[in-house]
């Protein structure tokens, strides 16, 4: 699954367009490498998002099969490090 779709599907961002803007501004990295929106996410990858004041890291536990997942099931797909 593409990184922009993944960020939206697991509720890290509210909309896919927000995820695409973040990727365009080079604030999202997978395993330490800044990526484009078309980069595929794999189980075990570490996604780093650099905000203005801080950064957050998420480990990919599972790839969702649907377009969106309930926020209550977010822990099944990602783990915040």
C-alpha positions in Angstrom: 0.0 0.0 0.0 1.2 3.5 -0.8 2.5 5.6 2.1 -0.1 8.4 1.4 -3.0 5.9 1.5 -1.5 4.1 4.5 -1.2 7.3 6.6 -4.9 8.0 5.9 -6.1 4.5 6.3 -4.7 4.0 9.8 -5.8 7.5 10.9 -2.4 9.1 11.3 -3.7 11.9 9.0 -7.4 13.0 8.6 -7.3 13.2 4.8 -5.1 11.7 2.1 -4.4 15.3 0.7 -2.9 16.2 4.1 -0.6 13.1 3.9 0.4 14.1 0.3 1.3 17.6 1.5 3.4 16.2 4.3 5.2 14.0 1.8 5.7 16.9 -0.6 7.3 18.9 2.2 9.7 16.1 3.0 8.6 15.5 6.6 7.9 11.8 6.3 10.6 9.2 6.2 10.5 5.4 6.1 13.4 3.6 7.8 15.3 7.0 7.9 14.8 7.8 4.2 12.6 10.7 3.1 10.1 9.2 0.6 7.6 10.2 -2.1 3.8 9.5 -2.0 4.2 6.5 -4.2 6.5 4.6 -1.9 5.0 1.3 -0.7 4.9 0.4 3.0 5.8 -3.0 4.2 5.3 -4.8 7.6 8.2 -3.9 9.9 8.9 -0.5 8.4 9.4 2.4 10.8 7.6 5.6 9.7 9.0 8.9 11.1 7.0 12.1 10.9 8.9 15.3 11.7 6.6 18.0 13.0 7.8 21.6 13.8 8.4 21.0 17.5 8.8 17.2 17.6 8.8 14.0 15.7 6.9 10.8 16.0 7.8 7.2 15.0 5.4 4.4 14.1 6.2 0.8 13.4 4.0 -0.9 10.8 2.4 -4.1 12.3 -0.1 -4.9 9.5 -1.3 -3.5 6.2 -5.0 -2.6 6.1 -7.1 -4.2 3.4 -9.8 -1.5 3.5 -9.7 2.2 2.6 -10.2 3.2 6.2 -10.0 1.6 9.6 -11.8 2.5 12.8 -9.7 4.6 15.2 -10.3 2.0 17.9 -8.4 -0.6 15.8 -5.4 1.6 15.1 -3.3 -0.4 17.5 -3.6 -3.5 15.2 -1.9 -1.7 12.3 0.7 0.6 13.9 2.6 0.9 17.1 3.9 4.3 18.3 7.6 4.1 19.3 
